[in-house]
Amino acid sequence: MEKKKLGLVPKLILGIIAGILIGSFLPKGFVQVLVTISTLFAAFLKFVIPFIIIGFVTAGIADLATGAGKLLGITTAISYSSTLIAGLIAFTIATLVFPSFIDPSVASQIGDPEAGMLSAIFTIPLEPMVDVTAAIIFAFMMGLGISALRNHGKGEVMFSFFQDFQEIVTKTLSTVIIPLLPLYIAGTFANITYAGQVWNILNIFWRVYLIVIPLHLIYVACMFVAAGAYSGKNPFQLIKNQVPGYLTAVGTQSSAATIPVNVECAEKNGVSKQIREFVVPLCATIHLAGSMISITCFTVAVLMMNGMPYGAGVIFPYIAMLGVAMVAAPGAPGGAIMSALPFLPMVGIPSDGGLASLMIALYLTQDSFGTAANVSGDNAIAVIVDKINNRLNRKNGGKEKTA
């Protein structure tokens, strides 16, 4: 009988516990060795991030393939709008609720979580081959260009190249970065514990979790209510049919791996074959509502903890950028937060160091629920697009207008 492997979330929790114990009871030298390992890993992660963006975004955009026409634009607009709305709702809830347990006195108690932390024994000068802004521009240029070429029967060689490149990036995530994350998180929490800040921080974030996960469920329920109202279908039945897809996403932590089950859920919801086989895989790439809720809430919490500005002018551009930068990233476990890291400086959080690794730890321990919210929302969008397609068909005299 095959031995069952321990999942990522339990490993991360064990990493946090191990880090707290090491930072509390072991000598400074041992903690500093672990911090050095975490620092080296962080340098490698920073090196890989531009490639993650290029691999996921280029292949994701290039795969918005031929013949989709008006439905492609409609689906993309609905997905991006949903992602933005989710982020704005999360920001609104966070600014209204979080001050009840993250007040100025709490922020002053925590101070700078990086103050008093140990530095690495040594570092390796490993700089990214390309900066994040250049990676985003290059990914869009190549993705849109390849998609345009494919509309004219060309570009398949480049399309295959970037699909293979995406597989290399995914392999790097799954075999190097994700397995080493518990060690990285252990080093971060050992350092925070050594600096004397860990209990103040954890006392805040267990309350944040109690808000984030129900917010996922409420948002998905609202999406199905809207889809039901627009399509004339029973929203409670739509939600019931989505349960297998939700649970599959919780188990796999991957929107891509959930696509086959999600297509079956769409079929039960009465979505036509053409639409479900077009919208569900597409939205698994571009619809990121659950991930956006999580990252927005954690970002606002970290900003509040440090007494940093967190107003609409700070957060809105950040949400708008993440809606683009995270395209295709939730297909891999942890992909969303990895793609978001380079944009933390937009709100004043360094993209490496203690605060960034804290964001990674907080996000990954609930990644399953964020991904499940993403894919569940995909099927609400499929119901809406199917209704739009039926109306377009009637408007065009019954001629099929599908992807």
C-alpha positions in Angstrom: 0.0 0.0 0.0 1.4 3.4 -1.0 2.3 5.6 1.8 0.3 8.8 1.9 2.4 11.9 1.6 2.0 14.9 3.9 0.4 17.8 2.1 1.9 21.3 1.7 -0.3 23.0 4.3 0.6 20.6 7.1 4.3 21.0 6.2 4.0 24.7 6.4 2.3 24.5 9.8 5.0 22.2 11.0 7.6 24.7 9.5 6.0 27.6 11.5 5.9 25.5 14.7 9.6 24.4 14.2 10.7 27.9 13.5 9.0 29.2 16.7 10.6 26.4 18.8 14.0 27.0 17.3 13.8 30.7 17.7 12.7 30.3 21.3 15.0 27.6 22.7 18.1 27.0 20.4 21.3 29.1 20.5 21.8 32.2 18.3 24.3 30.4 16.1 21.8 27.7 15.1 19.1 30.3 14.4 21.6 32.2 12.2 22.4 29.1 10.2 18.7 28.6 9.5 18.3 32.3 8.6 21.2 32.0 6.2 19.5 29.1 4.4 16.3 31.1 4.2 18.2 34.1 2.8 19.8 32.0 0.1 16.5 30.6 -0.8 15.0 34.1 -0.9 17.7 35.1 -3.4 16.9 32.2 -5.6 13.2 32.9 -5.4 13.8 36.5 -6.4 15.9 35.2 -9.4 13.1 32.9 -10.5 10.1 35.3 -10.1 10.6 37.1 -13.5 10.6 33.7 -15.2 7.4 32.7 -13.3 5.8 35.9 -14.7 7.1 35.3 -18.3 6.2 31.6 -18.2 2.7 31.9 -16.9 1.6 35.2 -18.4 3.0 34.6 -21.9 1.6 31.1 -22.3 -1.7 32.2 -20.6 -2.3 35.1 -23.1 -1.0 33.2 -26.1 -3.5 30.4 -25.3 -6.4 32.8 -25.6 -6.6 31.1 -28.9 -8.3 31.6 -32.2 -11.9 31.9 -33.1 -13.2 33.0 -29.7 -14.3 36.4 -31.1 -16.7 38.4 -29.0 -17.1 35.7 -26.3 -13.4 35.8 -25.5 -13.6 39.6 -24.8 -16.8 39.1 -22.8 -15.4 36.3 -20.7 -12.1 38.2 -20.1 -14.0 41.4 -19.1 -16.2 39.5 -16.6 -13.3 37.6 -15.1 -11.1 40.7 -14.6 -14.1 42.7 -13.3 -14.9 39.9 -10.8 -11.2 39.8 -9.7 -11.2 43.6 -9.2 -14.5 43.6 -7.4 -13.3 40.8 -5.1 -10.2 42.8 -4.2 -12.2 46.0 -3.6 -14.7 44.1 -1.3 -11.8 42.5 0.6 -10.2 46.0 1.0 -13.4 47.5 2.2 -14.0 44.7 4.7 -10.4 44.8 5.9 -10.5 48.6 6.5 -13.8 48.3 8.4 -13.1 45.2 10.5 -9.3 45.0 11.0 -8.9 48.2 13.1 -11.0 46.4 15.8 -8.0 44.2 16.5 -5.1 46.0 14.8 -5.2 49.4 16.5 -2.3 51.9 16.9 -1.3 50.4 20.2 -1.0 46.9 18.7 1.1 48.4 15.8 3.4 50.2 18.3 3.8 46.9 20.3 4.9 45.1 17.1 6.9 48.0 15.7 9.1 46.9 12.9 8.9 43.0 12.7 12.3 43.1 11.0 14.0 45.0 13.9 16.2 42.8 16.0 16.3 40.0 13.4 19.5 38.2 12.7 21.3 38.7 9.4 22.7 35.8 7.3 26.2 34.6 7.9 26.9 35.0 4.2 25.0 35.8 1.0 25.4 35.0 -2.7 25.1 37.9 -5.2 22.3 36.4 -7.4 20.5 39.1 -9.3 17.5 38.5 -11.5 18.4 38.3 -15.2 15.5 40.7 -16.0 13.5 43.0 -13.7 9.8 42.5 -13.0 8.5 45.4 -15.1 10.5 44.2 -18.1 9.2 40.7 -17.5 5.6 41.9 -17.5 6.0 44.0 -20.7 7.9 41.2 -22.5 5.2 38.6 -21.4 2.4 40.8 -22.8 4.3 41.6 -26.0 5.0 37.9 -26.7 1.7 36.6 -25.5 -0.4 39.0 -27.6 2.0 38.6 -30.6 1.8 34.9 -30.5 -2.0 34.9 -30.1 -2.2 37.3 -33.2 0.1 35.0 -35.2 -2.0 32.0 -34.4 -5.1 33.8 -35.7 -3.3 33.7 -39.1 -2.1 30.1 -39.0 1.4 31.0 -37.7 3.2 31.2 -34.4 2.8 27.5 -33.3 6.6 27.1 -32.8 6.7 30.0 -30.5 3.5 28.9 -28.8 5.0 25.5 -28.1 8.3 27.0 -26.9 6.5 29.1 -24.2 4.2 26.2 -23.3 7.4 24.2 -22.7 9.0 27.2 -20.8 5.9 27.3 -18.6 6.3 23.6 -17.9 9.9 24.2 -16.9 8.8 27.0 -14.5 6.0 24.8 -13.1 8.5 22.0 -12.6 10.9 24.4 -10.8 8.0 25.4 -8.5 6.9 21.9 -7.8 10.3 20.3 -7.3 12.4 23.1 -5.8 10.5 26.1 -4.5 7.4 24.5 -3.0 9.3 21.7 -1.3 11.7 24.1 0.3 9.1 26.6 1.4 8.6 24.9 4.8 12.3 25.3 5.5 12.1 29.0 4.3 9.1 29.6 6.5 10.8 27.9 9.5 13.8 30.2 9.1 11.5 33.3 8.9 9.6 32.4 12.0 12.7 31.4 13.9 14.1 34.9 13.1 10.8 36.7 14.1 10.7 34.6 17.3 14.3 35.5 18.1 13.4 39.2 17.6 10.5 38.7 20.1 7.6 39.5 17.8 6.1 36.2 16.8 3.2 36.0 19.4 2.0 39.5 18.7 1.9 38.8 15.0 0.2 35.4 15.3 -2.4 36.9 17.7 -3.5 39.2 14.8 -3.4 36.7 11.9 -5.6 34.0 13.4 -8.3 36.6 13.4 -7.6 37.6 9.8 -8.1 34.0 8.8 -11.5 34.0 10.4 -12.5 36.8 8.1 -10.7 35.8 4.8 -12.1 32.2 4.5 -15.8 33.1 5.1 -15.3 36.1 2.7 -14.3 33.6 0.0 -17.5 31.6 0.5 -19.7 34.7 0.6 -18.3 36.1 -2.6 -18.7 32.8 -4.4 -22.3 32.5 -3.2 -23.0 36.0 -4.5 -21.5 35.1 -7.9 -23.8 32.2 -8.2 -26.8 34.3 -7.0 -26.0 36.8 -9.8 -25.5 34.0 -12.3 -28.8 32.4 -11.3 -30.6 35.7 -11.5 -29.2 36.4 -15.0 -29.7 32.9 -16.4 -33.0 32.1 -14.7 -31.5 29.1 -12.9 -31.8 28.1 -9.2 -28.7 29.5 -7.5 -28.9 26.9 -4.7 -28.8 24.1 -7.2 -25.8 25.8 -9.0 -24.0 26.0 -5.7 -24.8 22.3 -4.9 -23.5 21.2 -8.3 -20.2 23.1 -7.6 -19.3 21.3 -4.4 -17.2 18.6 -6.1 -15.2 21.2 -7.9 -14.7 23.2 -4.7 -13.5 20.2 -2.7 -11.2 19.1 -5.5 -9.5 22.5 -5.5 -9.1 22.4 -1.8 -7.3 19.1 -2.2 -5.1 20.0 -5.2 -4.4 23.7 -4.5 -4.4 24.0 -8.3 -7.0 25.6 -10.6 -5.4 23.8 -13.6 -5.7 20.4 -11.9 -9.3 21.0 -11.1 -10.4 21.8 -14.7 -11.7 18.3 -15.5 -13.9 18.2 -12.4 -15.0 21.8 -12.9 -16.1 21.0 -16.5 -18.3 18.2 -15.1 -19.8 20.7 -12.6 -20.5 23.1 -15.5 -22.3 20.3 -17.4 -24.5 19.6 -14.3 -25.3 23.3 -14.3 -26.6 23.0 -17.9 -23.8 24.9 -19.6 -23.5 23.9 -23.2 -20.5 21.8 -24.3 -18.9 24.5 -26.4 -19.1 27.1 -23.7 -18.0 24.9 -20.7 -15.0 23.6 -22.6 -14.0 27.1 -23.5 -14.8 29.2 -20.4 -13.7 26.8 -17.6 -10.1 26.4 -18.8 -9.9 30.1 -19.7 -11.2 31.3 -16.4 -8.8 28.9 -14.6 -6.1 31.1 -16.1 -7.6 34.6 -15.7 -10.2 34.6 -12.9 -8.4 35.1 -9.6 -11.1 36.4 -7.2 -10.3 34.1 -4.3 -6.5 34.7 -4.5 -7.2 38.5 -4.7 -9.3 38.4 -1.6 -6.6 36.6 0.4 -3.7 38.7 -0.8 -5.6 42.0 -0.4 -6.6 41.2 3.2 -3.1 40.0 4.2 -1.5 43.1 2.6 -3.8 45.5 4.5 -3.1 43.6 7.7 0.6 43.8 7.3 0.4 47.5 6.5 -1.8 48.2 9.5 0.6 46.2 11.8 3.5 48.4 10.7 1.6 51.7 10.9 2.0 52.2 7.1 -0.5 53.9 4.8 -3.3 51.6 3.5 -5.8 53.9 1.8 -7.6 53.5 -1.5 -4.9 55.4 -3.4 -2.3 52.8 -2.2 -4.3 49.6 -2.6 -6.4 50.2 -5.8 -3.4 50.4 -8.2 -1.9 47.3 -6.5 -5.2 45.3 -7.0 -5.4 46.4 -10.6 -1.9 45.3 -11.3 -2.2 42.0 -9.5 -5.3 41.2 -11.6 -3.0 41.1 -14.6 0.3 39.9 -13.0 -1.2 36.8 -11.5 -2.7 35.5 -14.8 -2.2 31.7 -14.9 -0.2 31.7 -11.7 -2.9 29.9 -9.5 -2.5 26.9 -11.8 0.4 25.9 -9.6 0.2 25.7 -5.8 1.6 28.9 -4.3 1.8 30.5 -7.8 -0.4 33.5 -7.0 1.7 34.8 -4.0 4.9 34.2 -5.9 3.7 36.3 -8.8 2.5 39.0 -6.4 5.8 39.4 -4.5 7.5 41.8 -6.9 4.5 44.2 -6.6 4.6 44.5 -2.8 6.8 47.6 -3.1 3.8 49.3 -4.7 2.3 49.4 -1.2 5.5 49.9 0.6 6.3 46.3 1.6 9.8 45.1 0.5 9.6 42.2 -2.0 12.2 40.2 0.1 12.9 40.0 3.8 10.8 39.2 6.8 7.6 40.9 5.8 7.5 39.2 2.3 8.2 35.8 3.8 5.5 36.5 6.4 3.1 37.2 3.5 4.1 33.9 1.8 3.5 31.9 5.0 0.1 33.6 5.6 -1.1 33.1 2.1 0.0 29.5 1.6 -1.6 28.2 4.7 -5.0 29.1 3.2 -4.1 28.7 -0.5 -6.5 25.7 -0.8 -9.5 27.9 0.0 -8.4 30.8 -2.3 -8.0 28.4 -5.2 -11.4 26.8 -4.4 -13.0 30.2 -4.6 -11.3 30.9 -7.9 -12.5 27.8 -9.6 -16.0 28.0 -8.1 -16.4 31.5 -9.5 -15.3 30.1 -12.9 -18.5 28.1 -13.2 -20.6 31.1 -12.2 -19.0 32.9 -15.1 -19.6 29.9 -17.4 -23.4 30.1 -16.6 -23.4 33.8 -17.4 -21.4 33.4 -20.7 -23.6 30.5 -21.8 -26.7 32.7 -21.4 -25.0 35.5 -23.3 -24.1 33.0 -26.1 -27.7 31.9 -26.3 -28.9 35.5 -26.7 -26.2 36.1 -29.4 -27.4 33.0 -31.2 -31.0 34.2 -31.2 -29.9 37.7 -32.3 -28.0 36.2 -35.2 -31.0 34.1 -36.4 -29.9 30.9 -34.7 -26.4 30.8 -36.2 -24.0 29.3 -33.7 -21.7 31.9 -32.0 -19.4 29.9 -29.9 -15.8 29.7 -29.1 
